[in-house]
Amino acid sequence: MAKRPIMALLDLLGRRWTLRVLWELRDGLPATFRVLRQRCDDVSPTSLNERLLELREAGIVELGDGGYCLTEHGATLLEALAPLHGWATAWAARK
């Protein structure tokens, strides 16, 4: 594990398409690779594969019979990020 876990997490979340993949899995329903790619505005297969591999290695996403979904740990990550959604909405409304 990294000496500074928050920095490792922010590095992972800051990679292109990572947050979008998490957002598209937020409903808890499994999504196949093809469905995820469509939901992510046709992200390249290479980029999506890389992000999914990284998220699986991090224990945030898993691949099951029905497709990719958040792990329990991944779901708690989204819960932790939820306050940012409210902040971002208020921030966008002020413009």
The 8 nearest C-alpha neighbors of each residue, nearest first, counted from 0:
[[1, 2, 4, 3, 7, 57, 8, 5],
 [0, 2, 3, 4, 7, 6, 5, 8],
 [1, 3, 4, 0, 7, 6, 5, 8],
 [2, 4, 1, 6, 5, 7, 0, 8],
 [5, 3, 7, 1, 6, 2, 8, 0],
 [6, 4, 8, 7, 3, 9, 10, 1],
 [5, 7, 9, 8, 4, 3, 10, 1],
 [8, 6, 4, 10, 5, 9, 11, 1],
 [9, 7, 5, 11, 10, 6, 12, 4],
 [10, 8, 12, 6, 11, 7, 13, 5],
 [9, 11, 7, 13, 8, 12, 6, 14],
 [10, 12, 8, 9, 13, 14, 7, 17],
 [13, 11, 9, 14, 10, 17, 18, 8],
 [14, 12, 10, 11, 9, 15, 17, 18],
 [15, 13, 12, 11, 17, 16, 10, 50],
 [14, 16, 17, 13, 18, 12, 50, 46],
 [15, 17, 19, 18, 20, 14, 50, 47],
 [18, 16, 20, 19, 15, 12, 14, 50],
 [19, 17, 21, 20, 16, 22, 12, 13],
 [18, 20, 22, 16, 21, 17, 23, 39],
 [21, 19, 23, 17, 22, 18, 16, 24],
 [20, 22, 18, 24, 19, 23, 25, 17],
 [23, 21, 19, 25, 20, 24, 18, 77],
 [22, 24, 20, 21, 25, 19, 38, 35],
 [25, 23, 21, 22, 26, 68, 27, 20],
 [24, 26, 22, 27, 23, 21, 77, 69],
 [27, 25, 28, 24, 23, 22, 29, 68],
 [28, 26, 25, 24, 68, 29, 69, 74],
 [27, 29, 26, 68, 30, 24, 25, 67],
 [30, 28, 68, 66, 67, 65, 27, 31],
 [31, 29, 66, 67, 34, 35, 28, 32],
 [30, 32, 66, 34, 33, 67, 35, 29],
 [31, 33, 35, 34, 36, 30, 66, 67],
 [32, 34, 36, 31, 35, 37, 30, 38],
 [35, 33, 37, 31, 36, 32, 30, 38],
 [36, 34, 38, 32, 37, 33, 30, 39],
 [35, 37, 41, 33, 39, 34, 38, 42],
 [36, 38, 41, 34, 39, 40, 35, 33],
 [39, 37, 35, 36, 40, 34, 23, 41],
 [38, 40, 36, 37, 41, 42, 35, 19],
 [41, 39, 37, 38, 42, 36, 35, 43],
 [42, 40, 36, 37, 39, 43, 38, 44],
 [41, 43, 40, 36, 39, 44, 47, 46],
 [42, 44, 46, 45, 41, 47, 36, 48],
 [45, 43, 47, 46, 48, 42, 36, 41],
 [46, 44, 48, 43, 47, 49, 42, 50],
 [47, 45, 49, 43, 48, 44, 50, 42],
 [46, 48, 44, 50, 49, 45, 51, 43],
 [47, 49, 45, 51, 46, 50, 44, 52],
 [50, 48, 46, 52, 47, 51, 53, 45],
 [51, 49, 53, 47, 52, 48, 17, 54],
 [50, 52, 54, 48, 53, 49, 55, 47],
 [51, 53, 55, 49, 50, 54, 48, 56],
 [54, 52, 56, 50, 55, 51, 57, 49],
 [55, 53, 57, 51, 59, 60, 56, 52],
 [54, 56, 60, 58, 52, 57, 53, 61],
 [55, 57, 53, 58, 54, 52, 59, 60],
 [56, 58, 54, 55, 59, 53, 60, 52],
 [59, 57, 55, 56, 60, 54, 70, 72],
 [58, 60, 73, 54, 70, 57, 72, 55],
 [61, 59, 69, 55, 70, 54, 68, 58],
 [62, 60, 55, 68, 67, 70, 69, 63],
 [63, 61, 67, 66, 68, 60, 64, 65],
 [62, 64, 66, 65, 67, 61, 68, 29],
 [63, 65, 66, 62, 67, 29, 31, 30],
 [66, 64, 63, 29, 30, 31, 67, 62],
 [67, 65, 31, 30, 29, 63, 62, 64],
 [66, 68, 62, 29, 30, 61, 31, 63],
 [69, 67, 29, 60, 61, 24, 27, 28],
 [70, 68, 60, 73, 59, 74, 61, 24],
 [69, 71, 73, 72, 60, 59, 61, 74],
 [70, 72, 74, 73, 75, 69, 59, 76],
 [71, 73, 70, 75, 74, 59, 76, 58],
 [74, 72, 59, 70, 76, 69, 71, 75],
 [73, 75, 71, 77, 76, 72, 69, 70],
 [76, 74, 78, 72, 77, 73, 79, 71],
 [77, 75, 73, 79, 74, 78, 80, 72],
 [78, 76, 80, 74, 79, 75, 81, 73],
 [77, 79, 75, 81, 76, 80, 74, 82],
 [78, 80, 76, 77, 81, 75, 82, 83],
 [79, 81, 77, 78, 83, 82, 76, 84],
 [82, 80, 78, 84, 83, 79, 77, 85],
 [83, 81, 85, 84, 80, 86, 79, 78],
 [84, 82, 86, 81, 85, 80, 87, 88],
 [83, 85, 87, 81, 82, 86, 88, 80],
 [86, 84, 88, 82, 83, 87, 89, 81],
 [85, 87, 83, 89, 84, 88, 90, 82],
 [88, 86, 90, 84, 89, 85, 83, 91],
 [87, 89, 85, 91, 90, 86, 84, 92],
 [90, 88, 92, 86, 87, 91, 85, 93],
 [89, 91, 87, 88, 92, 93, 86, 94],
 [90, 92, 88, 89, 93, 94, 87, 86],
 [93, 91, 89, 90, 94, 88, 87, 86],
 [92, 94, 90, 91, 89, 88, 87, 86],
 [93, 92, 91, 90, 89, 88, 87, 86]]
